[in-house]
Amino acid sequence: MKKIVLAYSGGLDTSVAITWLKEKYNVEVIAMAADVGQGEELEPLQEKAINSGASKLYIEDVRDEFMRDFVFPLIKSGAMYEQKYLLGTAIARPVIAKRLVEIAEKEGADAVAHGATGKGNDQVRFELTVKALAPHLKIVAPWREWEIKSREDAIDYAAKHGIPIPVTKAKPYSMDRNLWHLSYEGGILEDPDREPDEEMFLLTSDPGKAPDTPEYVEIGFAQGIPISVNGQKLEPVELLTKLNTIAGRHGVGRVDMVENRLVGMKSRGIYETPGGTLLCFAHRELEALTLDRETAHFKELAAIKYGELIYYGLWYTPLREALAAFFDSTQRNVTGTVRLKLYKGNLTVAGRTSPYSLYREDLATFGEDEVYNQKDAEGFINLFGLPLKVQGMLAQSQKK
């Protein structure tokens, strides 16, 4: 190998990786940071990457692509992992790895590298994307090769080589941030019985100290895609940024969970997904109004599999693409608005409307109507319950 492009975040692992790759392989290392909404984290990267030994740094703005081609399909699917995780880290990896491959090909690199550990999910997500999009590239995963065995070792390595890093032994948990979420893992959070310190959270207020007055927010959708907030049409990045601010000040969008990693172990993760929580919640409420029962129920089953595919790093696969096409077909009539009420960490629906609503008050009413003949229910129950009746008749006959 002569040239390696490293997926660079400026965090502990990738900061150390630049120096280590140069020492180990005597190669040119080019760093690539994908802007998926880290905000101020990107500002010091140029100086840090060069000081750590990179020959150059690409900072690639993929925020709009991230929203349109990855986050929006996620919202339309309704997918979560293990009923809680809105897939914030997982959904960003395929767009980051895609751009990593594009830079590697532009630079004529022999290989790509990443800073994911050998215990986590991200190594799989990065490498499966590379295999799918550029199978000729070699993949280097320092955590699976070097003598560094822990984050404490990595911190010592950084200190020895004068590498600036954003963590210390006193606060060693790792963070991953993008437009969709912010995650916290490792270090003091590895004890699932320990409540996280309130000052750790960066995107959401302490629910107990949130405003004493509820706030209402209305989200507009067109064919399953969010397009407006409180009647104002917004571009994707601006829309999510606005919702992050609104939900964050009310302490909405926190998740603390023990999940099953792909590699087989359980891990404890804490996630802040303020705007994403509003979008997914509102989207489900709109689907409840516009999807027929059979489609809605089957979609719930398909969403479980879709969430697993994203979590496992299988974005660029025929099954993921086929399921996405199914979800797209279900969204033709998912157009309308949903009004939400936010109050001290709680999120409730305050109203929903759609020109394609399947809800009819004249059918659902408990009052008098001229649409539904209640006598028809007797025949329905008799036929629907016929297998149970036959089973009951058999049980009675066996008692004699």
Order of alpha helices (4+ residues) and beta strands (2+ residues): beta-alpha-beta-alpha-beta-alpha-alpha-alpha-beta-alpha-beta-alpha-beta-beta-beta-beta-beta-alpha-beta-beta-alpha-alpha-alpha-beta-beta-alpha-alpha-alpha
